Amino acid sequence: MLYKCINCGKEVDLDLKAAKKVQCAYCGYRILEKIRPPVVKRVQAM
Ligand SMILES: [Zn+2]
């Protein structure tokens, strides 16, 4: 799951089941927001 640190803005890939604490790997900040994976919608050209 991809998270974004609200402190430094870096994207951190965290597995919450493996990692027991949510923490930014870069600055150590503990408040991260969840990033939705970009959904690419493909529209077929006629
Ligand atoms: Zn950070």
mmCIF file of the protein (N, C-alpha, C, O) and its ligand, coordinates in Angstrom:
data_MODEL
# 
_entry.id   MODEL 
# 
loop_
_entity.id 
_entity.type 
_entity.pdbx_number_of_molecules 
1 polymer     1 
2 non-polymer 1 
# 
_entity_poly.entity_id                      1 
_entity_poly.type                           'polypeptide(L)' 
_entity_poly.nstd_linkage                   no 
_entity_poly.nstd_monomer                   no 
_entity_poly.pdbx_seq_one_letter_code       MLYKCINCGKEVDLDLKAAKKVQCAYCGYRILEKIRPPVVKRVQAM 
_entity_poly.pdbx_seq_one_letter_code_can   MLYKCINCGKEVDLDLKAAKKVQCAYCGYRILEKIRPPVVKRVQAM 
_entity_poly.pdbx_strand_id                 A 
# 
loop_
_entity_poly_seq.entity_id 
_entity_poly_seq.num 
_entity_poly_seq.mon_id 
_entity_poly_seq.hetero 
1 1  MET n 
1 2  LEU n 
1 3  TYR n 
1 4  LYS n 
1 5  CYS n 
1 6  ILE n 
1 7  ASN n 
1 8  CYS n 
1 9  GLY n 
1 10 LYS n 
1 11 GLU n 
1 12 VAL n 
1 13 ASP n 
1 14 LEU n 
1 15 ASP n 
1 16 LEU n 
1 17 LYS n 
1 18 ALA n 
1 19 ALA n 
1 20 LYS n 
1 21 LYS n 
1 22 VAL n 
1 23 GLN n 
1 24 CYS n 
1 25 ALA n 
1 26 TYR n 
1 27 CYS n 
1 28 GLY n 
1 29 TYR n 
1 30 ARG n 
1 31 ILE n 
1 32 LEU n 
1 33 GLU n 
1 34 LYS n 
1 35 ILE n 
1 36 ARG n 
1 37 PRO n 
1 38 PRO n 
1 39 VAL n 
1 40 VAL n 
1 41 LYS n 
1 42 ARG n 
1 43 VAL n 
1 44 GLN n 
1 45 ALA n 
1 46 MET n 
# 
loop_
_struct_asym.id 
_struct_asym.entity_id 
A 1 
B 2 
# 
loop_
_chem_comp.id 
_chem_comp.type 
_chem_comp.mon_nstd_flag 
ALA 'L-peptide linking' y 
ARG 'L-peptide linking' y 
ASN 'L-peptide linking' y 
ASP 'L-peptide linking' y 
CYS 'L-peptide linking' y 
GLN 'L-peptide linking' y 
GLU 'L-peptide linking' y 
GLY 'peptide linking'   y 
ILE 'L-peptide linking' y 
LEU 'L-peptide linking' y 
LYS 'L-peptide linking' y 
MET 'L-peptide linking' y 
PRO 'L-peptide linking' y 
TYR 'L-peptide linking' y 
VAL 'L-peptide linking' y 
ZN  non-polymer         . 
# 
_pdbx_entity_nonpoly.entity_id   2 
_pdbx_entity_nonpoly.name        ? 
_pdbx_entity_nonpoly.comp_id     ZN 
# 
_pdbx_nonpoly_scheme.asym_id         B 
_pdbx_nonpoly_scheme.entity_id       2 
_pdbx_nonpoly_scheme.mon_id          ZN 
_pdbx_nonpoly_scheme.ndb_seq_num     1 
_pdbx_nonpoly_scheme.pdb_seq_num     101 
_pdbx_nonpoly_scheme.auth_seq_num    101 
_pdbx_nonpoly_scheme.pdb_mon_id      ZN 
_pdbx_nonpoly_scheme.auth_mon_id     ZN 
_pdbx_nonpoly_scheme.pdb_strand_id   A 
_pdbx_nonpoly_scheme.pdb_ins_code    . 
# 
loop_
_atom_site.group_PDB 
_atom_site.id 
_atom_site.type_symbol 
_atom_site.label_atom_id 
_atom_site.label_alt_id 
_atom_site.label_comp_id 
_atom_site.label_asym_id 
_atom_site.label_entity_id 
_atom_site.label_seq_id 
_atom_site.pdbx_PDB_ins_code 
_atom_site.Cartn_x 
_atom_site.Cartn_y 
_atom_site.Cartn_z 
_atom_site.occupancy 
_atom_site.B_iso_or_equiv 
_atom_site.pdbx_formal_charge 
_atom_site.auth_seq_id 
_atom_site.auth_comp_id 
_atom_site.auth_asym_id 
_atom_site.auth_atom_id 
_atom_site.pdbx_PDB_model_num 
ATOM   1   N  N  . MET A 1 1  ? 0.854   -1.196 0.000   1.00 0.00 ? 1   MET A N  1 
ATOM   2   C  CA . MET A 1 1  ? 0.000   0.000  0.000   1.00 0.00 ? 1   MET A CA 1 
ATOM   3   C  C  . MET A 1 1  ? 0.885   1.239  0.000   1.00 0.00 ? 1   MET A C  1 
ATOM   4   O  O  . MET A 1 1  ? 1.891   1.303  0.707   1.00 0.00 ? 1   MET A O  1 
ATOM   5   N  N  . LEU A 1 2  ? 0.506   2.185  -0.776  1.00 0.00 ? 2   LEU A N  1 
ATOM   6   C  CA . LEU A 1 2  ? 1.321   3.372  -0.927  1.00 0.00 ? 2   LEU A CA 1 
ATOM   7   C  C  . LEU A 1 2  ? 0.772   4.502  -0.062  1.00 0.00 ? 2   LEU A C  1 
ATOM   8   O  O  . LEU A 1 2  ? -0.419  4.812  -0.086  1.00 0.00 ? 2   LEU A O  1 
ATOM   9   N  N  . TYR A 1 3  ? 1.666   5.095  0.689   1.00 0.00 ? 3   TYR A N  1 
ATOM   10  C  CA . TYR A 1 3  ? 1.276   6.209  1.530   1.00 0.00 ? 3   TYR A CA 1 
ATOM   11  C  C  . TYR A 1 3  ? 2.152   7.401  1.219   1.00 0.00 ? 3   TYR A C  1 
ATOM   12  O  O  . TYR A 1 3  ? 3.249   7.280  0.674   1.00 0.00 ? 3   TYR A O  1 
ATOM   13  N  N  . LYS A 1 4  ? 1.628   8.555  1.584   1.00 0.00 ? 4   LYS A N  1 
ATOM   14  C  CA . LYS A 1 4  ? 2.407   9.758  1.399   1.00 0.00 ? 4   LYS A CA 1 
ATOM   15  C  C  . LYS A 1 4  ? 2.561   10.452 2.739   1.00 0.00 ? 4   LYS A C  1 
ATOM   16  O  O  . LYS A 1 4  ? 1.593   10.715 3.452   1.00 0.00 ? 4   LYS A O  1 
ATOM   17  N  N  . CYS A 1 5  ? 3.800   10.735 3.048   1.00 0.00 ? 5   CYS A N  1 
ATOM   18  C  CA . CYS A 1 5  ? 4.087   11.420 4.303   1.00 0.00 ? 5   CYS A CA 1 
ATOM   19  C  C  . CYS A 1 5  ? 3.584   12.854 4.203   1.00 0.00 ? 5   CYS A C  1 
ATOM   20  O  O  . CYS A 1 5  ? 3.891   13.563 3.245   1.00 0.00 ? 5   CYS A O  1 
ATOM   21  N  N  . ILE A 1 6  ? 2.814   13.272 5.194   1.00 0.00 ? 6   ILE A N  1 
ATOM   22  C  CA . ILE A 1 6  ? 2.293   14.630 5.120   1.00 0.00 ? 6   ILE A CA 1 
ATOM   23  C  C  . ILE A 1 6  ? 3.327   15.639 5.601   1.00 0.00 ? 6   ILE A C  1 
ATOM   24  O  O  . ILE A 1 6  ? 3.119   16.848 5.493   1.00 0.00 ? 6   ILE A O  1 
ATOM   25  N  N  . ASN A 1 7  ? 4.412   15.155 6.120   1.00 0.00 ? 7   ASN A N  1 
ATOM   26  C  CA . ASN A 1 7  ? 5.457   16.063 6.580   1.00 0.00 ? 7   ASN A CA 1 
ATOM   27  C  C  . ASN A 1 7  ? 6.445   16.383 5.472   1.00 0.00 ? 7   ASN A C  1 
ATOM   28  O  O  . ASN A 1 7  ? 6.688   17.551 5.168   1.00 0.00 ? 7   ASN A O  1 
ATOM   29  N  N  . CYS A 1 8  ? 7.011   15.354 4.874   1.00 0.00 ? 8   CYS A N  1 
ATOM   30  C  CA . CYS A 1 8  ? 8.035   15.598 3.856   1.00 0.00 ? 8   CYS A CA 1 
ATOM   31  C  C  . CYS A 1 8  ? 7.516   15.354 2.447   1.00 0.00 ? 8   CYS A C  1 
ATOM   32  O  O  . CYS A 1 8  ? 8.181   15.703 1.472   1.00 0.00 ? 8   CYS A O  1 
ATOM   33  N  N  . GLY A 1 9  ? 6.347   14.762 2.334   1.00 0.00 ? 9   GLY A N  1 
ATOM   34  C  CA . GLY A 1 9  ? 5.749   14.609 1.024   1.00 0.00 ? 9   GLY A CA 1 
ATOM   35  C  C  . GLY A 1 9  ? 6.269   13.438 0.217   1.00 0.00 ? 9   GLY A C  1 
ATOM   36  O  O  . GLY A 1 9  ? 5.904   13.274 -0.947  1.00 0.00 ? 9   GLY A O  1 
ATOM   37  N  N  . LYS A 1 10 ? 7.120   12.618 0.825   1.00 0.00 ? 10  LYS A N  1 
ATOM   38  C  CA . LYS A 1 10 ? 7.647   11.469 0.092   1.00 0.00 ? 10  LYS A CA 1 
ATOM   39  C  C  . LYS A 1 10 ? 6.631   10.335 0.098   1.00 0.00 ? 10  LYS A C  1 
ATOM   40  O  O  . LYS A 1 10 ? 5.798   10.213 0.996   1.00 0.00 ? 10  LYS A O  1 
ATOM   41  N  N  . GLU A 1 11 ? 6.732   9.524  -0.924  1.00 0.00 ? 11  GLU A N  1 
ATOM   42  C  CA . GLU A 1 11 ? 5.849   8.371  -0.987  1.00 0.00 ? 11  GLU A CA 1 
ATOM   43  C  C  . GLU A 1 11 ? 6.529   7.181  -0.334  1.00 0.00 ? 11  GLU A C  1 
ATOM   44  O  O  . GLU A 1 11 ? 7.675   6.847  -0.632  1.00 0.00 ? 11  GLU A O  1 
ATOM   45  N  N  . VAL A 1 12 ? 5.793   6.557  0.560   1.00 0.00 ? 12  VAL A N  1 
ATOM   46  C  CA . VAL A 1 12 ? 6.345   5.442  1.315   1.00 0.00 ? 12  VAL A CA 1 
ATOM   47  C  C  . VAL A 1 12 ? 5.480   4.216  1.066   1.00 0.00 ? 12  VAL A C  1 
ATOM   48  O  O  . VAL A 1 12 ? 4.259   4.250  1.220   1.00 0.00 ? 12  VAL A O  1 
ATOM   49  N  N  . ASP A 1 13 ? 6.127   3.160  0.687   1.00 0.00 ? 13  ASP A N  1 
ATOM   50  C  CA . ASP A 1 13 ? 5.393   1.924  0.453   1.00 0.00 ? 13  ASP A CA 1 
ATOM   51  C  C  . ASP A 1 13 ? 5.398   1.113  1.742   1.00 0.00 ? 13  ASP A C  1 
ATOM   52  O  O  . ASP A 1 13 ? 6.444   0.643  2.190   1.00 0.00 ? 13  ASP A O  1 
ATOM   53  N  N  . LEU A 1 14 ? 4.216   0.956  2.331   1.00 0.00 ? 14  LEU A N  1 
ATOM   54  C  CA . LEU A 1 14 ? 4.127   0.286  3.622   1.00 0.00 ? 14  LEU A CA 1 
ATOM   55  C  C  . LEU A 1 14 ? 3.183   -0.905 3.552   1.00 0.00 ? 14  LEU A C  1 
ATOM   56  O  O  . LEU A 1 14 ? 2.106   -0.839 2.960   1.00 0.00 ? 14  LEU A O  1 
ATOM   57  N  N  . ASP A 1 15 ? 3.614   -1.983 4.167   1.00 0.00 ? 15  ASP A N  1 
ATOM   58  C  CA . ASP A 1 15 ? 2.716   -3.111 4.331   1.00 0.00 ? 15  ASP A CA 1 
ATOM   59  C  C  . ASP A 1 15 ? 2.294   -3.124 5.794   1.00 0.00 ? 15  ASP A C  1 
ATOM   60  O  O  . ASP A 1 15 ? 3.070   -3.486 6.678   1.00 0.00 ? 15  ASP A O  1 
ATOM   61  N  N  . LEU A 1 16 ? 1.063   -2.727 6.029   1.00 0.00 ? 16  LEU A N  1 
ATOM   62  C  CA . LEU A 1 16 ? 0.634   -2.546 7.415   1.00 0.00 ? 16  LEU A CA 1 
ATOM   63  C  C  . LEU A 1 16 ? 0.559   -3.853 8.182   1.00 0.00 ? 16  LEU A C  1 
ATOM   64  O  O  . LEU A 1 16 ? 0.648   -3.864 9.409   1.00 0.00 ? 16  LEU A O  1 
ATOM   65  N  N  . LYS A 1 17 ? 0.398   -4.936 7.472   1.00 0.00 ? 17  LYS A N  1 
ATOM   66  C  CA . LYS A 1 17 ? 0.333   -6.217 8.176   1.00 0.00 ? 17  LYS A CA 1 
ATOM   67  C  C  . LYS A 1 17 ? 1.719   -6.669 8.608   1.00 0.00 ? 17  LYS A C  1 
ATOM   68  O  O  . LYS A 1 17 ? 1.872   -7.348 9.623   1.00 0.00 ? 17  LYS A O  1 
ATOM   69  N  N  . ALA A 1 18 ? 2.717   -6.292 7.837   1.00 0.00 ? 18  ALA A N  1 
ATOM   70  C  CA . ALA A 1 18 ? 4.093   -6.668 8.182   1.00 0.00 ? 18  ALA A CA 1 
ATOM   71  C  C  . ALA A 1 18 ? 4.695   -5.654 9.143   1.00 0.00 ? 18  ALA A C  1 
ATOM   72  O  O  . ALA A 1 18 ? 5.344   -6.010 10.127  1.00 0.00 ? 18  ALA A O  1 
ATOM   73  N  N  . ALA A 1 19 ? 4.467   -4.391 8.836   1.00 0.00 ? 19  ALA A N  1 
ATOM   74  C  CA . ALA A 1 19 ? 5.011   -3.345 9.693   1.00 0.00 ? 19  ALA A CA 1 
ATOM   75  C  C  . ALA A 1 19 ? 3.968   -2.982 10.744  1.00 0.00 ? 19  ALA A C  1 
ATOM   76  O  O  . ALA A 1 19 ? 2.818   -2.683 10.424  1.00 0.00 ? 19  ALA A O  1 
ATOM   77  N  N  . LYS A 1 20 ? 4.393   -3.015 11.995  1.00 0.00 ? 20  LYS A N  1 
ATOM   78  C  CA . LYS A 1 20 ? 3.416   -2.778 13.052  1.00 0.00 ? 20  LYS A CA 1 
ATOM   79  C  C  . LYS A 1 20 ? 3.218   -1.297 13.322  1.00 0.00 ? 20  LYS A C  1 
ATOM   80  O  O  . LYS A 1 20 ? 2.261   -0.901 13.986  1.00 0.00 ? 20  LYS A O  1 
ATOM   81  N  N  . LYS A 1 21 ? 4.108   -0.498 12.814  1.00 0.00 ? 21  LYS A N  1 
ATOM   82  C  CA . LYS A 1 21 ? 3.918   0.938  13.015  1.00 0.00 ? 21  LYS A CA 1 
ATOM   83  C  C  . LYS A 1 21 ? 3.993   1.660  11.689  1.00 0.00 ? 21  LYS A C  1 
ATOM   84  O  O  . LYS A 1 21 ? 4.740   1.297  10.780  1.00 0.00 ? 21  LYS A O  1 
ATOM   85  N  N  . VAL A 1 22 ? 3.197   2.684  11.624  1.00 0.00 ? 22  VAL A N  1 
ATOM   86  C  CA . VAL A 1 22 ? 3.194   3.506  10.421  1.00 0.00 ? 22  VAL A CA 1 
ATOM   87  C  C  . VAL A 1 22 ? 4.158   4.654  10.655  1.00 0.00 ? 22  VAL A C  1 
ATOM   88  O  O  . VAL A 1 22 ? 3.969   5.482  11.547  1.00 0.00 ? 22  VAL A O  1 
ATOM   89  N  N  . GLN A 1 23 ? 5.178   4.681  9.845   1.00 0.00 ? 23  GLN A N  1 
ATOM   90  C  CA . GLN A 1 23 ? 6.169   5.730  10.013  1.00 0.00 ? 23  GLN A CA 1 
ATOM   91  C  C  . GLN A 1 23 ? 6.850   6.005  8.687   1.00 0.00 ? 23  GLN A C  1 
ATOM   92  O  O  . GLN A 1 23 ? 7.134   5.086  7.919   1.00 0.00 ? 23  GLN A O  1 
ATOM   93  N  N  . CYS A 1 24 ? 7.102   7.246  8.431   1.00 0.00 ? 24  CYS A N  1 
ATOM   94  C  CA . CYS A 1 24 ? 7.801   7.622  7.216   1.00 0.00 ? 24  CYS A CA 1 
ATOM   95  C  C  . CYS A 1 24 ? 9.234   7.134  7.281   1.00 0.00 ? 24  CYS A C  1 
ATOM   96  O  O  . CYS A 1 24 ? 9.931   7.321  8.278   1.00 0.00 ? 24  CYS A O  1 
ATOM   97  N  N  . ALA A 1 25 ? 9.660   6.500  6.190   1.00 0.00 ? 25  ALA A N  1 
ATOM   98  C  CA . ALA A 1 25 ? 11.011  5.947  6.160   1.00 0.00 ? 25  ALA A CA 1 
ATOM   99  C  C  . ALA A 1 25 ? 12.066  7.034  5.987   1.00 0.00 ? 25  ALA A C  1 
ATOM   100 O  O  . ALA A 1 25 ? 13.255  6.785  6.184   1.00 0.00 ? 25  ALA A O  1 
ATOM   101 N  N  . TYR A 1 26 ? 11.641  8.212  5.625   1.00 0.00 ? 26  TYR A N  1 
ATOM   102 C  CA . TYR A 1 26 ? 12.603  9.279  5.317   1.00 0.00 ? 26  TYR A CA 1 
ATOM   103 C  C  . TYR A 1 26 ? 12.790  10.229 6.485   1.00 0.00 ? 26  TYR A C  1 
ATOM   104 O  O  . TYR A 1 26 ? 13.916  10.570 6.848   1.00 0.00 ? 26  TYR A O  1 
ATOM   105 N  N  . CYS A 1 27 ? 11.663  10.658 7.079   1.00 0.00 ? 27  CYS A N  1 
ATOM   106 C  CA . CYS A 1 27 ? 11.790  11.658 8.141   1.00 0.00 ? 27  CYS A CA 1 
ATOM   107 C  C  . CYS A 1 27 ? 11.302  11.132 9.480   1.00 0.00 ? 27  CYS A C  1 
ATOM   108 O  O  . CYS A 1 27 ? 11.495  11.771 10.514  1.00 0.00 ? 27  CYS A O  1 
ATOM   109 N  N  . GLY A 1 28 ? 10.670  9.970  9.458   1.00 0.00 ? 28  GLY A N  1 
ATOM   110 C  CA . GLY A 1 28 ? 10.225  9.397  10.717  1.00 0.00 ? 28  GLY A CA 1 
ATOM   111 C  C  . GLY A 1 28 ? 8.888   9.909  11.195  1.00 0.00 ? 28  GLY A C  1 
ATOM   112 O  O  . GLY A 1 28 ? 8.441   9.569  12.290  1.00 0.00 ? 28  GLY A O  1 
ATOM   113 N  N  . TYR A 1 29 ? 8.255   10.717 10.387  1.00 0.00 ? 29  TYR A N  1 
ATOM   114 C  CA . TYR A 1 29 ? 6.950   11.252 10.751  1.00 0.00 ? 29  TYR A CA 1 
ATOM   115 C  C  . TYR A 1 29 ? 5.921   10.129 10.770  1.00 0.00 ? 29  TYR A C  1 
ATOM   116 O  O  . TYR A 1 29 ? 6.008   9.173  9.999   1.00 0.00 ? 29  TYR A O  1 
ATOM   117 N  N  . ARG A 1 30 ? 4.959   10.261 11.651  1.00 0.00 ? 30  ARG A N  1 
ATOM   118 C  CA . ARG A 1 30 ? 4.044   9.139  11.836  1.00 0.00 ? 30  ARG A CA 1 
ATOM   119 C  C  . ARG A 1 30 ? 2.674   9.347  11.233  1.00 0.00 ? 30  ARG A C  1 
ATOM   120 O  O  . ARG A 1 30 ? 1.804   8.486  11.362  1.00 0.00 ? 30  ARG A O  1 
ATOM   121 N  N  . ILE A 1 31 ? 2.472   10.451 10.589  1.00 0.00 ? 31  ILE A N  1 
ATOM   122 C  CA . ILE A 1 31 ? 1.165   10.660 9.972   1.00 0.00 ? 31  ILE A CA 1 
ATOM   123 C  C  . ILE A 1 31 ? 1.311   10.586 8.462   1.00 0.00 ? 31  ILE A C  1 
ATOM   124 O  O  . ILE A 1 31 ? 1.913   11.452 7.829   1.00 0.00 ? 31  ILE A O  1 
ATOM   125 N  N  . LEU A 1 32 ? 0.752   9.546  7.918   1.00 0.00 ? 32  LEU A N  1 
ATOM   126 C  CA . LEU A 1 32 ? 0.823   9.326  6.483   1.00 0.00 ? 32  LEU A CA 1 
ATOM   127 C  C  . LEU A 1 32 ? -0.584  9.260  5.926   1.00 0.00 ? 32  LEU A C  1 
ATOM   128 O  O  . LEU A 1 32 ? -1.509  8.781  6.581   1.00 0.00 ? 32  LEU A O  1 
ATOM   129 N  N  . GLU A 1 33 ? -0.726  9.739  4.731   1.00 0.00 ? 33  GLU A N  1 
ATOM   130 C  CA . GLU A 1 33 ? -2.031  9.620  4.105   1.00 0.00 ? 33  GLU A CA 1 
ATOM   131 C  C  . GLU A 1 33 ? -1.979  8.589  3.003   1.00 0.00 ? 33  GLU A C  1 
ATOM   132 O  O  . GLU A 1 33 ? -0.975  8.406  2.315   1.00 0.00 ? 33  GLU A O  1 
ATOM   133 N  N  . LYS A 1 34 ? -3.101  7.933  2.874   1.00 0.00 ? 34  LYS A N  1 
ATOM   134 C  CA . LYS A 1 34 ? -3.172  6.847  1.904   1.00 0.00 ? 34  LYS A CA 1 
ATOM   135 C  C  . LYS A 1 34 ? -3.285  7.407  0.489   1.00 0.00 ? 34  LYS A C  1 
ATOM   136 O  O  . LYS A 1 34 ? -4.046  8.337  0.223   1.00 0.00 ? 34  LYS A O  1 
ATOM   137 N  N  . ILE A 1 35 ? -2.527  6.829  -0.378  1.00 0.00 ? 35  ILE A N  1 
ATOM   138 C  CA . ILE A 1 35 ? -2.612  7.249  -1.783  1.00 0.00 ? 35  ILE A CA 1 
ATOM   139 C  C  . ILE A 1 35 ? -3.374  6.188  -2.548  1.00 0.00 ? 35  ILE A C  1 
ATOM   140 O  O  . ILE A 1 35 ? -3.076  4.996  -2.474  1.00 0.00 ? 35  ILE A O  1 
ATOM   141 N  N  . ARG A 1 36 ? -4.355  6.655  -3.277  1.00 0.00 ? 36  ARG A N  1 
ATOM   142 C  CA . ARG A 1 36 ? -5.052  5.700  -4.128  1.00 0.00 ? 36  ARG A CA 1 
ATOM   143 C  C  . ARG A 1 36 ? -4.199  5.403  -5.353  1.00 0.00 ? 36  ARG A C  1 
ATOM   144 O  O  . ARG A 1 36 ? -3.675  6.318  -5.987  1.00 0.00 ? 36  ARG A O  1 
ATOM   145 N  N  . PRO A 1 37 ? -4.064  4.158  -5.675  1.00 0.00 ? 37  PRO A N  1 
ATOM   146 C  CA . PRO A 1 37 ? -3.324  3.832  -6.891  1.00 0.00 ? 37  PRO A CA 1 
ATOM   147 C  C  . PRO A 1 37 ? -4.042  4.414  -8.089  1.00 0.00 ? 37  PRO A C  1 
ATOM   148 O  O  . PRO A 1 37 ? -5.264  4.320  -8.203  1.00 0.00 ? 37  PRO A O  1 
ATOM   149 N  N  . PRO A 1 38 ? -3.292  4.999  -8.959  1.00 0.00 ? 38  PRO A N  1 
ATOM   150 C  CA . PRO A 1 38 ? -3.910  5.617  -10.131 1.00 0.00 ? 38  PRO A CA 1 
ATOM   151 C  C  . PRO A 1 38 ? -4.608  4.589  -10.995 1.00 0.00 ? 38  PRO A C  1 
ATOM   152 O  O  . PRO A 1 38 ? -4.024  3.590  -11.415 1.00 0.00 ? 38  PRO A O  1 
ATOM   153 N  N  . VAL A 1 39 ? -5.862  4.863  -11.243 1.00 0.00 ? 39  VAL A N  1 
ATOM   154 C  CA . VAL A 1 39 ? -6.624  3.952  -12.094 1.00 0.00 ? 39  VAL A CA 1 
ATOM   155 C  C  . VAL A 1 39 ? -6.600  4.494  -13.516 1.00 0.00 ? 39  VAL A C  1 
ATOM   156 O  O  . VAL A 1 39 ? -7.109  5.572  -13.820 1.00 0.00 ? 39  VAL A O  1 
ATOM   157 N  N  . VAL A 1 40 ? -6.002  3.716  -14.337 1.00 0.00 ? 40  VAL A N  1 
ATOM   158 C  CA . VAL A 1 40 ? -5.917  4.148  -15.739 1.00 0.00 ? 40  VAL A CA 1 
ATOM   159 C  C  . VAL A 1 40 ? -7.099  3.587  -16.488 1.00 0.00 ? 40  VAL A C  1 
ATOM   160 O  O  . VAL A 1 40 ? -7.265  2.377  -16.649 1.00 0.00 ? 40  VAL A O  1 
ATOM   161 N  N  . LYS A 1 41 ? -7.907  4.510  -16.934 1.00 0.00 ? 41  LYS A N  1 
ATOM   162 C  CA . LYS A 1 41 ? -9.053  4.063  -17.712 1.00 0.00 ? 41  LYS A CA 1 
ATOM   163 C  C  . LYS A 1 41 ? -8.719  4.202  -19.186 1.00 0.00 ? 41  LYS A C  1 
ATOM   164 O  O  . LYS A 1 41 ? -8.373  5.276  -19.676 1.00 0.00 ? 41  LYS A O  1 
ATOM   165 N  N  . ARG A 1 42 ? -8.830  3.138  -19.833 1.00 0.00 ? 42  ARG A N  1 
ATOM   166 C  CA . ARG A 1 42 ? -8.501  3.133  -21.240 1.00 0.00 ? 42  ARG A CA 1 
ATOM   167 C  C  . ARG A 1 42 ? -9.786  3.218  -22.053 1.00 0.00 ? 42  ARG A C  1 
ATOM   168 O  O  . ARG A 1 42 ? -10.672 2.372  -21.936 1.00 0.00 ? 42  ARG A O  1 
ATOM   169 N  N  . VAL A 1 43 ? -9.864  4.209  -22.841 1.00 0.00 ? 43  VAL A N  1 
ATOM   170 C  CA . VAL A 1 43 ? -11.025 4.327  -23.729 1.00 0.00 ? 43  VAL A CA 1 
ATOM   171 C  C  . VAL A 1 43 ? -10.564 4.013  -25.134 1.00 0.00 ? 43  VAL A C  1 
ATOM   172 O  O  . VAL A 1 43 ? -9.660  4.635  -25.690 1.00 0.00 ? 43  VAL A O  1 
ATOM   173 N  N  . GLN A 1 44 ? -11.206 3.057  -25.653 1.00 0.00 ? 44  GLN A N  1 
ATOM   174 C  CA . GLN A 1 44 ? -10.800 2.636  -26.981 1.00 0.00 ? 44  GLN A CA 1 
ATOM   175 C  C  . GLN A 1 44 ? -11.311 3.601  -28.047 1.00 0.00 ? 44  GLN A C  1 
ATOM   176 O  O  . GLN A 1 44 ? -12.495 3.930  -28.113 1.00 0.00 ? 44  GLN A O  1 
ATOM   177 N  N  . ALA A 1 45 ? -10.402 4.020  -28.844 1.00 0.00 ? 45  ALA A N  1 
ATOM   178 C  CA . ALA A 1 45 ? -10.798 4.934  -29.912 1.00 0.00 ? 45  ALA A CA 1 
ATOM   179 C  C  . ALA A 1 45 ? -11.506 4.149  -31.014 1.00 0.00 ? 45  ALA A C  1 
ATOM   180 O  O  . ALA A 1 45 ? -11.092 3.061  -31.415 1.00 0.00 ? 45  ALA A O  1 
ATOM   181 N  N  . MET A 1 46 ? -12.567 4.743  -31.468 1.00 0.00 ? 46  MET A N  1 
ATOM   182 C  CA . MET A 1 46 ? -13.314 4.066  -32.530 1.00 0.00 ? 46  MET A CA 1 
ATOM   183 C  C  . MET A 1 46 ? -12.670 4.284  -33.886 1.00 0.00 ? 46  MET A C  1 
ATOM   184 O  O  . MET A 1 46 ? -13.169 3.784  -34.894 1.00 0.00 ? 46  MET A O  1 
HETATM 185 ZN ZN . ZN  B 2 .  ? 8.377   11.956 5.799   1.00 0.00 2 101 ZN  A ZN 1 
# 
